[in-house]
Each structure stands twice: as C-alpha cells, then as structure tokens.
Amino acid sequence: MVTEKREAPKGREAQISNIRAAIGIADAVRSTLGPGGFDKMLYNEALGTLITNDGVSILRDIDIEHPGAEMMADVAKTQEATCKDGTTSVVVLAGQLLQVSEILLTRGVHPSDIIRAYQEAGQLALSDLGDDHWLTDIDVVDIAKTALRGKAAESDLDRAAILCVEAAEKAGGNLDRIRVVTQTGGSLSDSAVHPGIILNKAFSSDETPKSINGPVLLLNGGLEGFDYSQVQMQVTDVQQMHAIQQQEHEILSDAAAMVAGASEGGCVFVRDRVHEAVSHYLQQQGIPLVTSLQASDMDAISRLTGAPIYHRPQDVVEQPPSAAIEECNIGDLRYVTVDGDGEAVTLLIRGATRQTLDEFERAFDDAVGVTCLYMNDPRAVPGGGAAYSHLGRLVRKKAQDTKGLSARERMAIEAFADGLEVIPATIASNAGMDALDVVMELRSMTDARKGLYINGSTRGIEDMVDVGVIEPLALVEQVISSAVEVTLAILRIDDIIGRRTE
C-alpha cells in the first residue's frame, strides 16, 4: 500500500491553517478571562496536576505543535515579561482579530488590505489611549485589587491588595527588588511584607549566635575538600593515604582561617557546599554560615547590603559592609532574615496547602507587577472592558469619517473595532451574562468609564471609577500593540516550509 505524502500548506491554505491554530490557542484560555473566569486543570503523569486560570502558566505548560499556535504562546510570554498581567487578554484579542480576518478573507478581501487596515486601526486605537480624558491620580490599591480579581487571592481581596502596594512602595516601584517566599500553614491573612530578605535556610550550626549585626561575606564558589570520585590515584601504602588526607586538612584549615579573617566576625554566605571541617572551624569562631544558596539569593543580598560577591576568600580586599542577620522561626520552619539599607523586600505568602500557595504566588506575581507598572507610569484607564469598548467605538467612528479609505479597508477597520469588543464580551460570557446584549449596550454608551462590574452576585454595567476597577494604561497599550503585532505576523505568512535539520 502506497501512502501519499501530504505537502506543507501553501498560500491561502497556509494562512487559514495558521489562523485556526492561533484561534485554537485563544479558545483554550478564553474561559479564564475576567472575575467570572474558570480554572484549567493541566495533568501530566510525571509532573502531576496544575490547576490555574493564569493564561501564561497554561500556555507555558500545554503541548503546542503548530507553529502558528506557538506564535500566540510567545506573545503571551512577552506580555508577561513586560507587564506581568494581561496575558489572557492579549491572546484572546489576537485570536478575535484573526477570526474576523478569516471572515474577511472568505469574502475576498486581500491579506494586504487587511494588514494595512489593521495597522491603521491599531495606530488609531493607541493614539486614542493618549487622550487627556484618561485617568490620573488613582488610588494604587484599586490597581492591585483589579489585578487580583478572579484569582485565588481574591478570597481576602483587601488584605492581598494592601500587601501588594506595601511591597511595591518599599521597593520603590522596582519589581526586581521584590522577592516572594511561600510557606504552607496559616492563611492569607497571616502573610506579611518583610523589609529585607527572607531566605528559606538556617545557619549551618546551632552553636553560632542566632542574631548578628556585622559584615556580610558573599562567596560565589564552594569550600569543599578533594573530590576523590573525579580523580584516579595509585596508593601503595597507608602512609601515602594519610599524607593526602593531611594535605587536604591543611588546605581546608587555611581556607577556613582565611574565610574567618575575611568575614571579620560577620556572617558568611556561600553559593555552594562547604566541607564539614570548614563549617566546624567557623562554628568554633562563632561565625554564622549559610550554604547552598541560589544565584538569585546571592544577588539579592548583594543589592540589599552593598556587599560584593567574591569567588574566593583571598579575593577580599576590604571589609565587607555590615547588615543585621537573624535566624528565626516563621510558623514551623526556620528562616534567615537579612536587613540592610537597600530597598529589597520579601513578600511572605502563607496558605493552607501547596496547591493553594502556588496559585497565590501566581496571583501576587501579577498584582505586584501591575502595581509597580502603575507606580512607574501613573496613567490609568477604566477596567471591566471599558477601555476596549470605548476604543472600539472611536475606531469604528473614525473608519466612517476618514476619507481616502477603500471600501475593503473600511470594512477591515470596522472588523478591527468589532475585535476590540471581544474583551467585554468574554468577561460577560464567563460571568453568565449575554455577551451580545452587553456589547450592544456598551456600544450605545458614550461614557468611557462604563464597563462590566462582576462581584459575586452583582453583574452589570457600572462606572468603573466609582467601583474602583482600574487598570494601568501601559498594560492596555501593550495588550493592543502585541495583539496587533502577532496578528499581522500571522497574516503575512503564506507558506509553511520544513526547516533542514543540522
């Protein structure tokens, strides 16, 4: 039996293939959008079960094979890296723009006309976002609350939002200075912001002081003995073995003395492992030691205290700066805290189970990122889909008023305006409302602040500023620009060709 080999799609077939694959990705996360969104359960026999409504987490873990679908996953990752939130919105919007593009293609509109029209419409939408009537001087707590709605941390919304704002303010709006530590046991109300660093570590010995205010020595390497498994040695008698061991002991003793001298009685943090002989020597000197740290931990301590990171103790040329270091109990676990003059802060999140904590951590990651985004760019727009609905009205009106557009381009711009309305439509649908009724009602309004307010049993169109549902303008800008970019990129592809493997 001879099986005919199927060629890769070309031309219109390739465009439709990419569009439908991308729409499939949008459909996969569409039901998670908004306060009424649902969770997805991702299961893998080796990795276990993940339950989340975080768009980028879903797209990061699902198995994607089609190259067009992979482009949609990549745009969600870009949104995550830039704004932390809005990952589902950008995928849903791009999917809708591609869906209306497919309708235009079937009506005979050329892809080039659609691309030109979408570029024009995207510029119109982004220019309208810069109008003076958008919001300023908004309470930053409302920004955090909006980002937390529909997520696990919404169970204690006020407390969670205050934690996000407190962490962002203590870090000066610099997201890189905020660390998150999770601990099972307790509840979200037991969570706190620590003005410094909390390490999920303990001192290597119980004999050293539990609290110290002194120099901080950071060593990026390790202080281990010989690794006998990596070398071959021919030993003819016991004396030779004793000599090797004695040499190792002398090297370790010298290293321990050098570390003790370089630390000047402070605390030593070592990236890798430390030989027990070195640890014992430092214990006798009353010097606390913390080992097996991650690179991010070392960098955070360095930024907080101003202490340089050395590779070897002999590289130390001056006294390291001092900091307050303490080993303490938080719940049932021991931690090491580091306080300094820098702006590093740690958000300690507590929850009943590991699964709950993982979802809390994803929620706080988004909310803290959005809070910092607003602190660095204090412009805002109404949430609840209000901004997208308003921009859809403006783009549709400009399409009708702008002269010089061909009928096909005007049709495509109006389709773009319809695509923007997918955000309020999806929020409404996920909350159990009639999406068409909501879209038509929003179209009839001229108030840019009107959007969907979903709060428990309350579902309706409200003034978003009055109910405190606010989003950073920079987030909406990024959603629209990224969605347009990936849409145009997919529409420009007219052939799928296999690459040669090396």
Secondary structure, 3 states (H helix, E strand, C coil): CCCCCCCCCEHHHHHHHHHHHHHHHHHHHHCCCCCCCCCEEEEECCCEEEEECCHHHHHHHCCCCCHHHHHHHHHHHHHHHHHCCCHHHHHHHHHHHHHHHHHHHHCCCCHHHHHHHHHHHHHHHHHHHCCCCCEECCCHHHHHHHHHCCCHHHHHHHHHHHHHHHHHHHCCCCHHHEEEEEEECCCHHHCEEECCEEECCCCCCCCCCCEEEEEEEEECCCECCCCHHHCCCCCCCHHHHHHHHHHHHHHHHHHHHHHHHHHCCCEEEECCCECHHHHHHHHHCCCCEECCCCHHHHHHHHHHHCCCEECCHHHCCCCCCEEEEEEEEECCEEEEEEECCCCCEEEEEEECCHHHHHHHHHHHHHHHHHHHHHHHCCEEEECCCHHHHHHHHHHHHHHHHCCCCCHHHHHHHHHHHHHHCHHHHHHHHHCCCCHHHHHHHHHCCCCCCEEEEEECCEEEEEEHHHHCCEEEHHHHHHHHHHHHHHHHHHHCCCECCCCCCC
